[in-house]
Amino acid sequence: MKVIVRRPRREVEMPGSRRVRDLLQELKINPESVLVVRGQELLTPDELVRDEETVEVVPAISGGSAHEV
């Protein structure tokens, strides 16, 4: 499978199929800090990514309001 990591930018080829949680563990990426996307589909940790597929690992960013109350 092809894995595109957005921060820092890199592309990794990983042979075989594996679950999202295992993929992140192998890449030493904290699963709580990223989202894993296949096409337009957000993947859960239990989903299987097949050898021929491409997924993107993008940072999960949340922000607050810029206005004070």
Secondary structure, DSSP 4 states (H G I P E B T S, - for coil): -EEEETTTTEEEE--S-EEHHHHHHHTT--GGGEEEEETTEEEPTT-EE-TT-EEEEEE------SS--
